[in-house]
Amino acid sequence: MKKYLSGLIAALMMAAGLVAFSGQSAQAACGDQYTPCVATKTKASAKPVDSSKKPVVEVKVTANGNVKPVGVVEITVNGKTYKANYKGGTIDVKLPKLKPGKYNVTIKFTPAKVGNFKASTAKTTLTVKKPKKR
């Protein structure tokens, strides 16, 4: 009986505006019937470069419709990972100088928690040439 009365009093006080409930609002999980996930597609390219210069990887993440994905792009080259914030459009990520050779580059897009985007990945090859002799 005590629980019933205390619950009734609390409900009346909340209805009257004398008490309020505060807390973090729950964000719907991506993929349920009310918040569908938006698929993303990651594209990457890297132009051949001299070993005397820093290579640049160009990354673009797109989604269906007119929405711009927002999140973090992780670029893995030679076992090392480099991160860059992605806010739409095309970004150029400069890497440190590398020795001559061919490198497999893996790009992973991780969406921000505020959007309903899916993660996506891409792969490309980076070629580093020997410097030209003068």
Long-range contacts (C-beta under 8 A, 24 or more apart in sequence): 27-113, 30-116, 30-117, 30-118, 35-116, 36-116, 37-116, 37-117, 37-118, 38-63, 38-64, 38-65, 38-67, 38-69, 38-115, 38-116, 38-117, 38-118, 39-63, 39-64, 39-118, 39-120, 40-69, 40-109, 40-111, 40-117, 40-118, 40-119, 40-120, 41-120, 42-73, 42-107, 42-108, 42-109, 42-120, 42-121, 42-122, 43-122, 44-105, 44-107, 44-122, 44-123, 44-124, 45-124, 46-105, 46-124, 46-125, 46-126, 46-127, 48-127, 48-128, 48-129, 49-126, 49-127, 49-128, 49-129, 50-128, 50-129, 50-130, 50-131, 50-132, 51-97, 51-98, 51-99, 51-100, 51-128, 51-129, 51-130, 51-131, 52-97, 52-131, 53-97, 54-94, 54-95, 54-96, 54-97, 55-94, 55-95, 55-97, 55-98, 55-126, 55-128, 56-92, 56-93, 56-94, 56-95, 57-92, 57-93, 57-95, 57-105, 57-107, 57-124, 57-126, 58-90, 58-91, 58-92, 58-93, 59-84, 59-86, 59-90, 59-91, 59-92, 59-93, 59-107, 59-122, 60-89, 60-90, 60-91, 61-86, 61-88, 61-109, 61-120, 63-117, 67-115, 69-109, 69-111, 69-115, 69-117, 70-111, 70-112, 70-114, 70-115, 70-117, 71-109, 71-110, 71-111, 71-112, 71-115, 71-117, 72-109, 72-110, 72-112, 73-107, 73-108, 73-109, 73-110, 74-107, 74-108, 74-110, 75-105, 75-106, 75-107, 76-105, 76-106, 76-107, 76-108, 77-103, 77-104, 77-105, 77-126, 78-103, 95-126, 98-126, 98-128, 99-128, 100-128, 100-129, 100-130, 101-127, 101-128, 102-126, 102-127, 102-128, 103-127, 103-128
